[in-house]
Amino acid sequence: MMCPFCHHQETNVVDSRVSQPFAIRRRRKCLSCERRFTTYEKIEESPVKVIKKDGSRVPFDRGKIKSGLEKACYKRQISDRILEQVISDVEALLYEQFEREVHSREIGEKVMEALRRIDHVAFVRFASVYREFQDVNDFVEELAPILREDRQR
C-alpha cells in the first residue's frame, strides 16, 4: 500500500477489524514518514442480477428492499436498525444461495419471512403489494396461517 502523504511504497498494518458486512478497516503506518492512515477493503463480488417478472435483469439494489420495507412499516413501531438488519440478512442470503441471478420472487419471499417474524401488520401490507392481492379473500388466505399460529400460542 502506498502512503498517501509521502508516496513511499511500504506500510505496516497496525490494526484490522471488520467495519461492516463484507468490509475490513485497516489502520496503517508508513515505514518512511511514520504517519498513520486508514484504509477500507471491501470484498468485490460480481453483482447478483435480479430477474424481474417481465424477464428483464437488473443489478441487485438494496435500496428497493428498503423502500418496500419503509412503506410496509409506516407508522409501526419498528426501528431503522431492525429494518437495516433485515436488509443485510436478505442480502447475505442472496450472496450465499445464488451465484449470479435470483428471481425477484425469491427476494420478496425472504423479506416476507423476516417481516412475518417482526410485525404481522407490516407483513400483510408488504404481502398485499408483493402478491398483488385483488380482493378481501386474498387477504383472508394470507392471514389464515398467522391466525392459526396465534391461537396455538
C-alpha positions as CSV (number, residue, x, y, z in Angstrom):
1,M,0.0,0.0,0.0
2,M,1.4,3.4,-1.0
3,C,1.5,6.1,1.7
4,P,-0.9,8.9,0.8
5,F,1.4,11.5,2.4
6,C,5.0,10.7,1.2
7,H,4.1,8.1,-1.5
8,H,6.5,5.6,0.0
9,Q,5.6,2.1,-1.2
10,E,5.8,0.2,2.1
11,T,3.5,0.4,5.0
12,N,2.6,-1.8,8.0
13,V,-0.8,-2.8,9.2
14,V,-1.2,-1.7,12.8
15,D,-4.8,-2.8,13.4
16,S,-7.5,-4.6,11.4
17,R,-11.2,-5.0,12.2
18,V,-14.5,-5.7,10.5
19,S,-16.3,-2.4,9.9
20,Q,-19.5,-3.6,8.3
21,P,-20.6,-6.7,6.5
22,F,-18.1,-7.6,3.7
23,A,-15.7,-4.8,4.7
24,I,-12.4,-4.6,6.7
25,R,-11.0,-1.4,8.2
26,R,-7.2,-1.3,8.5
27,R,-5.0,1.2,10.3
28,R,-1.7,1.5,8.6
29,K,1.7,3.2,9.3
30,C,4.1,4.4,6.7
31,L,7.6,2.9,7.1
32,S,9.2,6.1,5.8
33,C,7.3,9.1,7.3
34,E,5.7,7.1,10.1
35,R,2.3,8.8,9.6
36,R,-0.8,6.7,10.1
37,F,-3.8,6.4,7.9
38,T,-6.9,4.2,7.5
39,T,-7.9,2.1,4.5
40,Y,-11.1,0.1,3.9
41,E,-11.1,-3.2,2.0
42,K,-14.4,-4.4,0.6
43,I,-14.9,-7.8,-1.0
44,E,-15.6,-7.3,-4.6
45,E,-18.2,-9.8,-5.8
46,S,-19.8,-9.9,-9.1
47,P,-23.1,-8.3,-8.5
48,V,-26.2,-10.5,-8.4
49,K,-28.7,-9.8,-11.1
50,V,-32.4,-9.8,-10.3
51,I,-34.7,-11.4,-12.8
52,K,-37.9,-9.4,-12.7
53,K,-41.4,-10.6,-13.5
54,D,-41.1,-9.4,-17.1
55,G,-37.9,-11.4,-17.6
56,S,-35.6,-8.3,-17.6
57,R,-32.4,-8.4,-15.5
58,V,-31.3,-5.6,-13.3
59,P,-28.4,-5.3,-10.7
60,F,-29.5,-6.1,-7.1
61,D,-30.4,-2.9,-5.3
62,R,-30.8,-3.0,-1.5
63,G,-32.5,0.4,-1.7
64,K,-35.5,-1.2,-3.3
65,I,-35.9,-3.5,-0.4
66,K,-35.5,-0.6,2.0
67,S,-38.2,1.4,0.2
68,G,-40.7,-1.5,0.3
69,L,-40.0,-2.2,4.0
70,E,-40.4,1.5,4.8
71,K,-43.8,1.6,3.1
72,A,-44.9,-1.7,4.8
73,C,-43.7,-0.5,8.3
74,Y,-45.2,3.0,8.0
75,K,-46.5,4.1,11.4
76,R,-45.4,0.9,13.0
77,Q,-43.0,0.6,16.0
78,I,-40.1,-0.9,14.0
79,S,-36.7,0.8,14.3
80,D,-34.5,1.6,11.4
81,R,-31.9,-0.7,13.0
82,I,-34.2,-3.6,12.6
83,L,-35.1,-2.8,9.0
84,E,-31.4,-2.4,8.2
85,Q,-30.7,-5.8,9.8
86,V,-33.5,-7.4,7.6
87,I,-31.9,-5.9,4.5
88,S,-28.4,-7.1,5.5
89,D,-29.7,-10.6,6.3
90,V,-31.6,-10.8,2.9
91,E,-28.6,-9.6,1.0
92,A,-26.3,-12.0,2.8
93,L,-28.6,-14.9,2.0
94,L,-28.7,-13.9,-1.7
95,Y,-24.9,-13.9,-2.0
96,E,-24.8,-17.2,-0.1
97,Q,-27.5,-19.0,-2.0
98,F,-27.3,-17.6,-5.5
99,E,-24.3,-17.2,-7.6
100,R,-25.2,-14.9,-10.4
101,E,-29.0,-14.4,-10.8
102,V,-32.0,-14.5,-8.5
103,H,-35.7,-14.2,-9.3
104,S,-37.4,-11.2,-7.7
105,R,-40.0,-13.5,-6.1
106,E,-37.2,-15.2,-4.1
107,I,-36.2,-11.8,-2.7
108,G,-39.8,-11.0,-1.9
109,E,-40.3,-14.3,-0.1
110,K,-37.2,-13.7,2.0
111,V,-38.4,-10.3,3.0
112,M,-41.9,-11.6,3.8
113,E,-40.4,-14.3,6.0
114,A,-38.5,-11.7,8.0
115,L,-41.5,-9.4,8.3
116,R,-43.7,-12.2,9.4
117,R,-41.5,-12.7,12.5
118,I,-41.2,-9.0,13.2
119,D,-44.7,-7.5,12.7
120,H,-47.8,-9.1,11.3
121,V,-49.4,-5.8,10.1
122,A,-46.2,-4.9,8.2
123,F,-46.1,-8.4,6.8
124,V,-49.7,-8.2,5.4
125,R,-49.0,-4.7,4.0
126,F,-45.9,-6.0,2.2
127,A,-47.6,-9.2,1.0
128,S,-50.6,-7.3,-0.3
129,V,-48.4,-5.3,-2.7
130,Y,-45.9,-8.1,-3.4
131,R,-48.5,-10.7,-4.1
132,E,-50.9,-8.2,-5.8
133,F,-54.0,-9.0,-3.7
134,Q,-57.1,-8.5,-5.8
135,D,-59.8,-8.7,-3.1
136,V,-60.5,-9.4,0.5
137,N,-60.4,-13.1,0.0
138,D,-56.7,-12.8,-0.8
139,F,-56.1,-11.0,2.5
140,V,-58.0,-13.7,4.4
141,E,-56.0,-16.5,2.7
142,E,-52.7,-14.8,3.8
143,L,-53.9,-14.1,7.3
144,A,-55.3,-17.6,8.0
145,P,-51.9,-19.2,8.8
146,I,-51.0,-16.2,11.1
147,L,-54.3,-16.5,13.0
148,R,-53.8,-20.3,13.4
149,E,-50.3,-19.7,14.9
150,D,-51.7,-17.0,17.3
151,R,-54.4,-19.4,18.5
152,Q,-51.8,-22.2,19.2
153,R,-49.7,-19.9,21.4
